[in-house]
Amino acid sequence: MSILVWIIFGALAGWIASLIAGTNPRQGALANIAVGIVGAFIGGFLMQLIGKQGVTGFNLYSVFVAVIGAIVLLFVYRAVTHN
């Protein structure tokens, strides 16, 4: 995927994850992009641990994987920072 697609993908996944995790009011667009992109890597790693595919492109399954990873990232961040 190109850089622009990763940015759009990260923004979408990060935004959905922030809505689920309850961090959307205090999380801006850049944070959504960063959380979504890092979440895609975390989600891909977690899926490979259970024998599934990670992020495979810009599709619904990959967004699901990225959102799962981003939610994990947000909850770990909140646990570490006691936020």
PDB file with one MODEL, atoms N, CA, C and O in Angstrom:
MODEL        1
ATOM      1  N   MET A   1       0.837  -1.177   0.000  1.00  0.00           N
ATOM      2  CA  MET A   1       0.000   0.000   0.000  1.00  0.00           C
ATOM      3  C   MET A   1       0.882   1.240   0.000  1.00  0.00           C
ATOM      4  O   MET A   1       1.976   1.231   0.565  1.00  0.00           O
ATOM      5  N   SER A   2       0.408   2.299  -0.630  1.00  0.00           N
ATOM      6  CA  SER A   2       1.165   3.540  -0.680  1.00  0.00           C
ATOM      7  C   SER A   2       1.029   4.297   0.651  1.00  0.00           C
ATOM      8  O   SER A   2       0.206   3.954   1.499  1.00  0.00           O
ATOM      9  N   ILE A   3       1.840   5.308   0.803  1.00  0.00           N
ATOM     10  CA  ILE A   3       1.836   6.113   2.036  1.00  0.00           C
ATOM     11  C   ILE A   3       0.466   6.760   2.253  1.00  0.00           C
ATOM     12  O   ILE A   3      -0.044   6.769   3.373  1.00  0.00           O
ATOM     13  N   LEU A   4      -0.126   7.296   1.193  1.00  0.00           N
ATOM     14  CA  LEU A   4      -1.426   7.947   1.319  1.00  0.00           C
ATOM     15  C   LEU A   4      -2.496   6.955   1.766  1.00  0.00           C
ATOM     16  O   LEU A   4      -3.348   7.291   2.588  1.00  0.00           O
ATOM     17  N   VAL A   5      -2.458   5.747   1.234  1.00  0.00           N
ATOM     18  CA  VAL A   5      -3.428   4.720   1.627  1.00  0.00           C
ATOM     19  C   VAL A   5      -3.221   4.338   3.088  1.00  0.00           C
ATOM     20  O   VAL A   5      -4.193   4.145   3.818  1.00  0.00           O
ATOM     21  N   TRP A   6      -1.962   4.227   3.526  1.00  0.00           N
ATOM     22  CA  TRP A   6      -1.694   3.915   4.930  1.00  0.00           C
ATOM     23  C   TRP A   6      -2.220   5.011   5.847  1.00  0.00           C
ATOM     24  O   TRP A   6      -2.731   4.720   6.928  1.00  0.00           O
ATOM     25  N   ILE A   7      -2.102   6.268   5.428  1.00  0.00           N
ATOM     26  CA  ILE A   7      -2.592   7.383   6.247  1.00  0.00           C
ATOM     27  C   ILE A   7      -4.117   7.328   6.358  1.00  0.00           C
ATOM     28  O   ILE A   7      -4.670   7.486   7.446  1.00  0.00           O
ATOM     29  N   ILE A   8      -4.788   7.105   5.236  1.00  0.00           N
ATOM     30  CA  ILE A   8      -6.248   7.004   5.252  1.00  0.00           C
ATOM     31  C   ILE A   8      -6.684   5.789   6.057  1.00  0.00           C
ATOM     32  O   ILE A   8      -7.606   5.872   6.869  1.00  0.00           O
ATOM     33  N   PHE A   9      -6.025   4.669   5.832  1.00  0.00           N
ATOM     34  CA  PHE A   9      -6.319   3.426   6.557  1.00  0.00           C
ATOM     35  C   PHE A   9      -6.120   3.620   8.056  1.00  0.00           C
ATOM     36  O   PHE A   9      -6.964   3.217   8.856  1.00  0.00           O
ATOM     37  N   GLY A  10      -5.001   4.241   8.433  1.00  0.00           N
ATOM     38  CA  GLY A  10      -4.708   4.492   9.844  1.00  0.00           C
ATOM     39  C   GLY A  10      -5.716   5.429  10.480  1.00  0.00           C
ATOM     40  O   GLY A  10      -6.127   5.225  11.623  1.00  0.00           O
ATOM     41  N   ALA A  11      -6.118   6.462   9.737  1.00  0.00           N
ATOM     42  CA  ALA A  11      -7.105   7.402  10.273  1.00  0.00           C
ATOM     43  C   ALA A  11      -8.437   6.707  10.529  1.00  0.00           C
ATOM     44  O   ALA A  11      -9.068   6.930  11.562  1.00  0.00           O
ATOM     45  N   LEU A  12      -8.861   5.872   9.597  1.00  0.00           N
ATOM     46  CA  LEU A  12     -10.126   5.154   9.755  1.00  0.00           C
ATOM     47  C   LEU A  12     -10.070   4.172  10.929  1.00  0.00           C
ATOM     48  O   LEU A  12     -10.958   4.165  11.782  1.00  0.00           O
ATOM     49  N   ALA A  13      -9.039   3.359  10.967  1.00  0.00           N
ATOM     50  CA  ALA A  13      -8.906   2.366  12.039  1.00  0.00           C
ATOM     51  C   ALA A  13      -8.724   3.042  13.395  1.00  0.00           C
ATOM     52  O   ALA A  13      -9.332   2.620  14.378  1.00  0.00           O
ATOM     53  N   GLY A  14      -7.908   4.072  13.460  1.00  0.00           N
ATOM     54  CA  GLY A  14      -7.683   4.786  14.716  1.00  0.00           C
ATOM     55  C   GLY A  14      -8.930   5.479  15.221  1.00  0.00           C
ATOM     56  O   GLY A  14      -9.189   5.503  16.424  1.00  0.00           O
ATOM     57  N   TRP A  15      -9.707   6.044  14.304  1.00  0.00           N
ATOM     58  CA  TRP A  15     -10.945   6.722  14.690  1.00  0.00           C
ATOM     59  C   TRP A  15     -11.955   5.724  15.247  1.00  0.00           C
ATOM     60  O   TRP A  15     -12.570   5.977  16.283  1.00  0.00           O
ATOM     61  N   ILE A  16     -12.130   4.593  14.565  1.00  0.00           N
ATOM     62  CA  ILE A  16     -13.066   3.568  15.050  1.00  0.00           C
ATOM     63  C   ILE A  16     -12.625   3.046  16.414  1.00  0.00           C
ATOM     64  O   ILE A  16     -13.443   2.889  17.321  1.00  0.00           O
ATOM     65  N   ALA A  17     -11.332   2.781  16.554  1.00  0.00           N
ATOM     66  CA  ALA A  17     -10.818   2.283  17.835  1.00  0.00           C
ATOM     67  C   ALA A  17     -11.001   3.315  18.946  1.00  0.00           C
ATOM     68  O   ALA A  17     -11.325   2.947  20.075  1.00  0.00           O
ATOM     69  N   SER A  18     -10.800   4.595  18.648  1.00  0.00           N
ATOM     70  CA  SER A  18     -10.966   5.626  19.678  1.00  0.00           C
ATOM     71  C   SER A  18     -12.424   5.759  20.096  1.00  0.00           C
ATOM     72  O   SER A  18     -12.709   6.070  21.253  1.00  0.00           O
ATOM     73  N   LEU A  19     -13.354   5.526  19.166  1.00  0.00           N
ATOM     74  CA  LEU A  19     -14.773   5.523  19.531  1.00  0.00           C
ATOM     75  C   LEU A  19     -15.083   4.366  20.472  1.00  0.00           C
ATOM     76  O   LEU A  19     -15.803   4.539  21.455  1.00  0.00           O
ATOM     77  N   ILE A  20     -14.547   3.195  20.178  1.00  0.00           N
ATOM     78  CA  ILE A  20     -14.797   2.011  21.000  1.00  0.00           C
ATOM     79  C   ILE A  20     -14.126   2.142  22.368  1.00  0.00           C
ATOM     80  O   ILE A  20     -14.719   1.799  23.390  1.00  0.00           O
ATOM     81  N   ALA A  21     -12.883   2.643  22.380  1.00  0.00           N
ATOM     82  CA  ALA A  21     -12.127   2.743  23.633  1.00  0.00           C
ATOM     83  C   ALA A  21     -12.518   3.968  24.460  1.00  0.00           C
ATOM     84  O   ALA A  21     -12.110   4.083  25.615  1.00  0.00           O
ATOM     85  N   GLY A  22     -13.300   4.880  23.888  1.00  0.00           N
ATOM     86  CA  GLY A  22     -13.736   6.056  24.635  1.00  0.00           C
ATOM     87  C   GLY A  22     -12.703   7.157  24.716  1.00  0.00           C
ATOM     88  O   GLY A  22     -12.763   7.988  25.621  1.00  0.00           O
ATOM     89  N   THR A  23     -11.751   7.186  23.787  1.00  0.00           N
ATOM     90  CA  THR A  23     -10.716   8.224  23.804  1.00  0.00           C
ATOM     91  C   THR A  23     -10.910   9.257  22.704  1.00  0.00           C
ATOM     92  O   THR A  23     -10.052  10.121  22.523  1.00  0.00           O
ATOM     93  N   ASN A  24     -12.003   9.193  21.972  1.00  0.00           N
ATOM     94  CA  ASN A  24     -12.202  10.068  20.823  1.00  0.00           C
ATOM     95  C   ASN A  24     -12.218  11.557  21.174  1.00  0.00           C
ATOM     96  O   ASN A  24     -11.634  12.343  20.427  1.00  0.00           O
ATOM     97  N   PRO A  25     -12.863  11.996  22.283  1.00  0.00           N
ATOM     98  CA  PRO A  25     -12.905  13.439  22.557  1.00  0.00           C
ATOM     99  C   PRO A  25     -11.531  14.075  22.767  1.00  0.00           C
ATOM    100  O   PRO A  25     -11.361  15.258  22.474  1.00  0.00           O
ATOM    101  N   ARG A  26     -10.570  13.340  23.255  1.00  0.00           N
ATOM    102  CA  ARG A  26      -9.254  13.926  23.533  1.00  0.00           C
ATOM    103  C   ARG A  26      -8.179  13.463  22.554  1.00  0.00           C
ATOM    104  O   ARG A  26      -6.993  13.701  22.781  1.00  0.00           O
ATOM    105  N   GLN A  27      -8.581  12.809  21.472  1.00  0.00           N
ATOM    106  CA  GLN A  27      -7.625  12.277  20.504  1.00  0.00           C
ATOM    107  C   GLN A  27      -7.861  12.965  19.167  1.00  0.00           C
ATOM    108  O   GLN A  27      -8.965  12.903  18.626  1.00  0.00           O
ATOM    109  N   GLY A  28      -6.850  13.613  18.635  1.00  0.00           N
ATOM    110  CA  GLY A  28      -6.981  14.331  17.375  1.00  0.00           C
ATOM    111  C   GLY A  28      -6.723  13.452  16.163  1.00  0.00           C
ATOM    112  O   GLY A  28      -6.522  12.243  16.277  1.00  0.00           O
ATOM    113  N   ALA A  29      -6.732  14.083  15.013  1.00  0.00           N
ATOM    114  CA  ALA A  29      -6.570  13.362  13.745  1.00  0.00           C
ATOM    115  C   ALA A  29      -5.195  12.704  13.629  1.00  0.00           C
ATOM    116  O   ALA A  29      -5.093  11.563  13.180  1.00  0.00           O
ATOM    117  N   LEU A  30      -4.148  13.407  14.026  1.00  0.00           N
ATOM    118  CA  LEU A  30      -2.801  12.829  13.938  1.00  0.00           C
ATOM    119  C   LEU A  30      -2.656  11.634  14.868  1.00  0.00           C
ATOM    120  O   LEU A  30      -2.019  10.642  14.514  1.00  0.00           O
ATOM    121  N   ALA A  31      -3.238  11.723  16.043  1.00  0.00           N
ATOM    122  CA  ALA A  31      -3.191  10.591  16.971  1.00  0.00           C
ATOM    123  C   ALA A  31      -3.983   9.418  16.413  1.00  0.00           C
ATOM    124  O   ALA A  31      -3.562   8.269  16.554  1.00  0.00           O
ATOM    125  N   ASN A  32      -5.128   9.688  15.780  1.00  0.00           N
ATOM    126  CA  ASN A  32      -5.902   8.615  15.155  1.00  0.00           C
ATOM    127  C   ASN A  32      -5.094   7.901  14.081  1.00  0.00           C
ATOM    128  O   ASN A  32      -5.108   6.673  14.003  1.00  0.00           O
ATOM    129  N   ILE A  33      -4.394   8.665  13.257  1.00  0.00           N
ATOM    130  CA  ILE A  33      -3.575   8.081  12.190  1.00  0.00           C
ATOM    131  C   ILE A  33      -2.475   7.214  12.791  1.00  0.00           C
ATOM    132  O   ILE A  33      -2.271   6.078  12.364  1.00  0.00           O
ATOM    133  N   ALA A  34      -1.765   7.752  13.783  1.00  0.00           N
ATOM    134  CA  ALA A  34      -0.665   7.005  14.403  1.00  0.00           C
ATOM    135  C   ALA A  34      -1.171   5.745  15.092  1.00  0.00           C
ATOM    136  O   ALA A  34      -0.578   4.676  14.949  1.00  0.00           O
ATOM    137  N   VAL A  35      -2.258   5.867  15.837  1.00  0.00           N
ATOM    138  CA  VAL A  35      -2.822   4.708  16.545  1.00  0.00           C
ATOM    139  C   VAL A  35      -3.289   3.664  15.540  1.00  0.00           C
ATOM    140  O   VAL A  35      -3.090   2.468  15.756  1.00  0.00           O
ATOM    141  N   GLY A  36      -3.898   4.091  14.459  1.00  0.00           N
ATOM    142  CA  GLY A  36      -4.380   3.158  13.448  1.00  0.00           C
ATOM    143  C   GLY A  36      -3.266   2.408  12.742  1.00  0.00           C
ATOM    144  O   GLY A  36      -3.370   1.204  12.510  1.00  0.00           O
ATOM    145  N   ILE A  37      -2.201   3.117  12.400  1.00  0.00           N
ATOM    146  CA  ILE A  37      -1.078   2.471  11.713  1.00  0.00           C
ATOM    147  C   ILE A  37      -0.349   1.511  12.648  1.00  0.00           C
ATOM    148  O   ILE A  37      -0.057   0.378  12.265  1.00  0.00           O
ATOM    149  N   VAL A  38      -0.056   1.948  13.859  1.00  0.00           N
ATOM    150  CA  VAL A  38       0.596   1.057  14.825  1.00  0.00           C
ATOM    151  C   VAL A  38      -0.342  -0.099  15.182  1.00  0.00           C
ATOM    152  O   VAL A  38       0.102  -1.232  15.365  1.00  0.00           O
ATOM    153  N   GLY A  39      -1.634   0.196  15.278  1.00  0.00           N
ATOM    154  CA  GLY A  39      -2.613  -0.846  15.549  1.00  0.00           C
ATOM    155  C   GLY A  39      -2.665  -1.897  14.455  1.00  0.00           C
ATOM    156  O   GLY A  39      -2.911  -3.070  14.737  1.00  0.00           O
ATOM    157  N   ALA A  40      -2.436  -1.493  13.205  1.00  0.00           N
ATOM    158  CA  ALA A  40      -2.410  -2.463  12.101  1.00  0.00           C
ATOM    159  C   ALA A  40      -1.261  -3.449  12.292  1.00  0.00           C
ATOM    160  O   ALA A  40      -1.424  -4.643  12.041  1.00  0.00           O
ATOM    161  N   PHE A  41      -0.117  -2.970  12.727  1.00  0.00           N
ATOM    162  CA  PHE A  41       1.016  -3.862  12.985  1.00  0.00           C
ATOM    163  C   PHE A  41       0.754  -4.773  14.175  1.00  0.00           C
ATOM    164  O   PHE A  41       1.044  -5.968  14.125  1.00  0.00           O
ATOM    165  N   ILE A  42       0.203  -4.204  15.249  1.00  0.00           N
ATOM    166  CA  ILE A  42      -0.106  -5.005  16.438  1.00  0.00           C
ATOM    167  C   ILE A  42      -1.174  -6.039  16.108  1.00  0.00           C
ATOM    168  O   ILE A  42      -1.043  -7.207  16.474  1.00  0.00           O
ATOM    169  N   GLY A  43      -2.227  -5.618  15.422  1.00  0.00           N
ATOM    170  CA  GLY A  43      -3.291  -6.543  15.045  1.00  0.00           C
ATOM    171  C   GLY A  43      -2.796  -7.642  14.121  1.00  0.00           C
ATOM    172  O   GLY A  43      -3.189  -8.800  14.264  1.00  0.00           O
ATOM    173  N   GLY A  44      -1.930  -7.285  13.167  1.00  0.00           N
ATOM    174  CA  GLY A  44      -1.352  -8.295  12.280  1.00  0.00           C
ATOM    175  C   GLY A  44      -0.519  -9.304  13.047  1.00  0.00           C
ATOM    176  O   GLY A  44      -0.575 -10.502  12.768  1.00  0.00           O
ATOM    177  N   PHE A  45       0.252  -8.825  14.012  1.00  0.00           N
ATOM    178  CA  PHE A  45       1.062  -9.710  14.841  1.00  0.00           C
ATOM    179  C   PHE A  45       0.173 -10.643  15.667  1.00  0.00           C
ATOM    180  O   PHE A  45       0.434 -11.843  15.748  1.00  0.00           O
ATOM    181  N   LEU A  46      -0.871 -10.090  16.278  1.00  0.00           N
ATOM    182  CA  LEU A  46      -1.775 -10.909  17.090  1.00  0.00           C
ATOM    183  C   LEU A  46      -2.494 -11.950  16.245  1.00  0.00           C
ATOM    184  O   LEU A  46      -2.660 -13.090  16.678  1.00  0.00           O
ATOM    185  N   MET A  47      -2.922 -11.574  15.046  1.00  0.00           N
ATOM    186  CA  MET A  47      -3.607 -12.523  14.169  1.00  0.00           C
ATOM    187  C   MET A  47      -2.675 -13.641  13.726  1.00  0.00           C
ATOM    188  O   MET A  47      -3.096 -14.794  13.627  1.00  0.00           O
ATOM    189  N   GLN A  48      -1.422 -13.316  13.461  1.00  0.00           N
ATOM    190  CA  GLN A  48      -0.469 -14.351  13.067  1.00  0.00           C
ATOM    191  C   GLN A  48      -0.187 -15.311  14.217  1.00  0.00           C
ATOM    192  O   GLN A  48       0.107 -16.484  13.987  1.00  0.00           O
ATOM    193  N   LEU A  49      -0.276 -14.821  15.454  1.00  0.00           N
ATOM    194  CA  LEU A  49      -0.079 -15.695  16.607  1.00  0.00           C
ATOM    195  C   LEU A  49      -1.157 -16.778  16.693  1.00  0.00           C
ATOM    196  O   LEU A  49      -0.901 -17.882  17.175  1.00  0.00           O
ATOM    197  N   ILE A  50      -2.363 -16.452  16.220  1.00  0.00           N
ATOM    198  CA  ILE A  50      -3.437 -17.440  16.263  1.00  0.00           C
ATOM    199  C   ILE A  50      -3.643 -18.129  14.912  1.00  0.00           C
ATOM    200  O   ILE A  50      -4.632 -18.836  14.715  1.00  0.00           O
ATOM    201  N   GLY A  51      -2.713 -17.920  13.989  1.00  0.00           N
ATOM    202  CA  GLY A  51      -2.740 -18.632  12.719  1.00  0.00           C
ATOM    203  C   GLY A  51      -3.578 -17.997  11.626  1.00  0.00           C
ATOM    204  O   GLY A  51      -3.892 -18.660  10.638  1.00  0.00           O
ATOM    205  N   LYS A  52      -3.943 -16.754  11.771  1.00  0.00           N
ATOM    206  CA  LYS A  52      -4.728 -16.038  10.758  1.00  0.00           C
ATOM    207  C   LYS A  52      -3.838 -15.056  10.022  1.00  0.00           C
ATOM    208  O   LYS A  52      -2.700 -14.819  10.426  1.00  0.00           O
ATOM    209  N   GLN A  53      -4.355 -14.483   8.940  1.00  0.00           N
ATOM    210  CA  GLN A  53      -3.609 -13.479   8.197  1.00  0.00           C
ATOM    211  C   GLN A  53      -3.692 -12.133   8.888  1.00  0.00           C
ATOM    212  O   GLN A  53      -4.654 -11.839   9.596  1.00  0.00           O
ATOM    213  N   GLY A  54      -2.670 -11.319   8.672  1.00  0.00           N
ATOM    214  CA  GLY A  54      -2.681  -9.964   9.193  1.00  0.00           C
ATOM    215  C   GLY A  54      -3.355  -9.034   8.205  1.00  0.00           C
ATOM    216  O   GLY A  54      -4.325  -9.420   7.553  1.00  0.00           O
ATOM    217  N   VAL A  55      -2.862  -7.831   8.086  1.00  0.00           N
ATOM    218  CA  VAL A  55      -3.402  -6.847   7.165  1.00  0.00           C
ATOM    219  C   VAL A  55      -3.028  -7.259   5.748  1.00  0.00           C
ATOM    220  O   VAL A  55      -1.854  -7.473   5.445  1.00  0.00           O
ATOM    221  N   THR A  56      -4.041  -7.371   4.876  1.00  0.00           N
ATOM    222  CA  THR A  56      -3.812  -7.857   3.517  1.00  0.00           C
ATOM    223  C   THR A  56      -4.059  -6.801   2.460  1.00  0.00           C
ATOM    224  O   THR A  56      -3.916  -7.094   1.273  1.00  0.00           O
ATOM    225  N   GLY A  57      -4.415  -5.616   2.828  1.00  0.00           N
ATOM    226  CA  GLY A  57      -4.717  -4.542   1.880  1.00  0.00           C
ATOM    227  C   GLY A  57      -5.797  -3.658   2.463  1.00  0.00           C
ATOM    228  O   GLY A  57      -6.076  -3.714   3.660  1.00  0.00           O
ATOM    229  N   PHE A  58      -6.402  -2.847   1.624  1.00  0.00           N
ATOM    230  CA  PHE A  58      -7.458  -1.957   2.084  1.00  0.00           C
ATOM    231  C   PHE A  58      -8.788  -2.674   1.883  1.00  0.00           C
ATOM    232  O   PHE A  58      -9.455  -2.488   0.865  1.00  0.00           O
ATOM    233  N   ASN A  59      -9.166  -3.492   2.859  1.00  0.00           N
ATOM    234  CA  ASN A  59     -10.423  -4.229   2.815  1.00  0.00           C
ATOM    235  C   ASN A  59     -11.006  -4.312   4.226  1.00  0.00           C
ATOM    236  O   ASN A  59     -10.365  -3.912   5.198  1.00  0.00           O
ATOM    237  N   LEU A  60     -12.215  -4.830   4.324  1.00  0.00           N
ATOM    238  CA  LEU A  60     -12.920  -4.863   5.605  1.00  0.00           C
ATOM    239  C   LEU A  60     -12.199  -5.712   6.643  1.00  0.00           C
ATOM    240  O   LEU A  60     -12.129  -5.335   7.813  1.00  0.00           O
ATOM    241  N   TYR A  61     -11.662  -6.855   6.226  1.00  0.00           N
ATOM    242  CA  TYR A  61     -10.933  -7.722   7.161  1.00  0.00           C
ATOM    243  C   TYR A  61      -9.717  -6.988   7.731  1.00  0.00           C
ATOM    244  O   TYR A  61      -9.462  -7.052   8.934  1.00  0.00           O
ATOM    245  N   SER A  62      -8.976  -6.302   6.884  1.00  0.00           N
ATOM    246  CA  SER A  62      -7.781  -5.582   7.341  1.00  0.00           C
ATOM    247  C   SER A  62      -8.136  -4.443   8.280  1.00  0.00           C
ATOM    248  O   SER A  62      -7.419  -4.189   9.247  1.00  0.00           O
ATOM    249  N   VAL A  63      -9.231  -3.757   8.006  1.00  0.00           N
ATOM    250  CA  VAL A  63      -9.672  -2.698   8.922  1.00  0.00           C
ATOM    251  C   VAL A  63     -10.021  -3.308  10.277  1.00  0.00           C
ATOM    252  O   VAL A  63      -9.682  -2.745  11.318  1.00  0.00           O
ATOM    253  N   PHE A  64     -10.699  -4.463  10.266  1.00  0.00           N
ATOM    254  CA  PHE A  64     -11.034  -5.163  11.508  1.00  0.00           C
ATOM    255  C   PHE A  64      -9.762  -5.513  12.284  1.00  0.00           C
ATOM    256  O   PHE A  64      -9.695  -5.298  13.495  1.00  0.00           O
ATOM    257  N   VAL A  65      -8.765  -6.046  11.596  1.00  0.00           N
ATOM    258  CA  VAL A  65      -7.494  -6.407  12.237  1.00  0.00           C
ATOM    259  C   VAL A  65      -6.829  -5.169  12.831  1.00  0.00           C
ATOM    260  O   VAL A  65      -6.349  -5.202  13.964  1.00  0.00           O
ATOM    261  N   ALA A  66      -6.801  -4.081  12.069  1.00  0.00           N
ATOM    262  CA  ALA A  66      -6.170  -2.846  12.544  1.00  0.00           C
ATOM    263  C   ALA A  66      -6.927  -2.261  13.734  1.00  0.00           C
ATOM    264  O   ALA A  66      -6.310  -1.765  14.676  1.00  0.00           O
ATOM    265  N   VAL A  67      -8.240  -2.315  13.698  1.00  0.00           N
ATOM    266  CA  VAL A  67      -9.036  -1.789  14.815  1.00  0.00           C
ATOM    267  C   VAL A  67      -8.783  -2.607  16.081  1.00  0.00           C
ATOM    268  O   VAL A  67      -8.649  -2.041  17.166  1.00  0.00           O
ATOM    269  N   ILE A  68      -8.719  -3.917  15.954  1.00  0.00           N
ATOM    270  CA  ILE A  68      -8.415  -4.768  17.114  1.00  0.00           C
ATOM    271  C   ILE A  68      -7.050  -4.380  17.699  1.00  0.00           C
ATOM    272  O   ILE A  68      -6.918  -4.209  18.911  1.00  0.00           O
ATOM    273  N   GLY A  69      -6.049  -4.244  16.844  1.00  0.00           N
ATOM    274  CA  GLY A  69      -4.720  -3.851  17.315  1.00  0.00           C
ATOM    275  C   GLY A  69      -4.710  -2.470  17.935  1.00  0.00           C
ATOM    276  O   GLY A  69      -4.034  -2.246  18.939  1.00  0.00           O
ATOM    277  N   ALA A  70      -5.455  -1.536  17.348  1.00  0.00           N
ATOM    278  CA  ALA A  70      -5.504  -0.171  17.881  1.00  0.00           C
ATOM    279  C   ALA A  70      -6.209  -0.136  19.233  1.00  0.00           C
ATOM    280  O   ALA A  70      -5.810   0.618  20.120  1.00  0.00           O
ATOM    281  N   ILE A  71      -7.249  -0.945  19.397  1.00  0.00           N
ATOM    282  CA  ILE A  71      -7.931  -1.021  20.692  1.00  0.00           C
ATOM    283  C   ILE A  71      -6.981  -1.561  21.759  1.00  0.00           C
ATOM    284  O   ILE A  71      -6.930  -1.044  22.875  1.00  0.00           O
ATOM    285  N   VAL A  72      -6.239  -2.592  21.412  1.00  0.00           N
ATOM    286  CA  VAL A  72      -5.247  -3.140  22.347  1.00  0.00           C
ATOM    287  C   VAL A  72      -4.239  -2.052  22.718  1.00  0.00           C
ATOM    288  O   VAL A  72      -3.912  -1.878  23.892  1.00  0.00           O
ATOM    289  N   LEU A  73      -3.751  -1.325  21.721  1.00  0.00           N
ATOM    290  CA  LEU A  73      -2.786  -0.246  21.965  1.00  0.00           C
ATOM    291  C   LEU A  73      -3.368   0.817  22.885  1.00  0.00           C
ATOM    292  O   LEU A  73      -2.702   1.249  23.826  1.00  0.00           O
ATOM    293  N   LEU A  74      -4.598   1.245  22.629  1.00  0.00           N
ATOM    294  CA  LEU A  74      -5.213   2.286  23.460  1.00  0.00           C
ATOM    295  C   LEU A  74      -5.433   1.828  24.896  1.00  0.00           C
ATOM    296  O   LEU A  74      -5.206   2.595  25.832  1.00  0.00           O
ATOM    297  N   PHE A  75      -5.874   0.583  25.079  1.00  0.00           N
ATOM    298  CA  PHE A  75      -6.087   0.086  26.443  1.00  0.00           C
ATOM    299  C   PHE A  75      -4.769  -0.092  27.192  1.00  0.00           C
ATOM    300  O   PHE A  75      -4.708   0.174  28.393  1.00  0.00           O
ATOM    301  N   VAL A  76      -3.716  -0.535  26.512  1.00  0.00           N
ATOM    302  CA  VAL A  76      -2.408  -0.645  27.149  1.00  0.00           C
ATOM    303  C   VAL A  76      -1.890   0.738  27.509  1.00  0.00           C
ATOM    304  O   VAL A  76      -1.347   0.930  28.597  1.00  0.00           O
ATOM    305  N   TYR A  77      -2.051   1.710  26.604  1.00  0.00           N
ATOM    306  CA  TYR A  77      -1.618   3.073  26.875  1.00  0.00           C
ATOM    307  C   TYR A  77      -2.367   3.649  28.083  1.00  0.00           C
ATOM    308  O   TYR A  77      -1.758   4.268  28.954  1.00  0.00           O
ATOM    309  N   ARG A  78      -3.678   3.445  28.132  1.00  0.00           N
ATOM    310  CA  ARG A  78      -4.463   3.948  29.266  1.00  0.00           C
ATOM    311  C   ARG A  78      -4.070   3.272  30.566  1.00  0.00           C
ATOM    312  O   ARG A  78      -4.069   3.915  31.616  1.00  0.00           O
ATOM    313  N   ALA A  79      -3.730   1.973  30.520  1.00  0.00           N
ATOM    314  CA  ALA A  79      -3.325   1.259  31.725  1.00  0.00           C
ATOM    315  C   ALA A  79      -1.969   1.754  32.232  1.00  0.00           C
ATOM    316  O   ALA A  79      -1.755   1.880  33.438  1.00  0.00           O
ATOM    317  N   VAL A  80      -1.065   2.029  31.305  1.00  0.00           N
ATOM    318  CA  VAL A  80       0.284   2.471  31.688  1.00  0.00           C
ATOM    319  C   VAL A  80       0.264   3.904  32.208  1.00  0.00           C
ATOM    320  O   VAL A  80       0.955   4.222  33.175  1.00  0.00           O
ATOM    321  N   THR A  81      -0.521   4.768  31.575  1.00  0.00           N
ATOM    322  CA  THR A  81      -0.552   6.179  31.983  1.00  0.00           C
ATOM    323  C   THR A  81      -1.612   6.475  33.039  1.00  0.00           C
ATOM    324  O   THR A  81      -1.718   7.609  33.506  1.00  0.00           O
ATOM    325  N   HIS A  82      -2.397   5.469  33.419  1.00  0.00           N
ATOM    326  CA  HIS A  82      -3.463   5.631  34.417  1.00  0.00           C
ATOM    327  C   HIS A  82      -4.440   6.734  34.024  1.00  0.00           C
ATOM    328  O   HIS A  82      -4.890   7.510  34.866  1.00  0.00           O
ATOM    329  N   ASN A  83      -4.761   6.792  32.727  1.00  0.00           N
ATOM    330  CA  ASN A  83      -5.658   7.804  32.184  1.00  0.00           C
ATOM    331  C   ASN A  83      -7.063   7.300  32.126  1.00  0.00           C
ATOM    332  O   ASN A  83      -7.961   8.022  31.692  1.00  0.00           O
TER     333      ASN A  83
ENDMDL
END
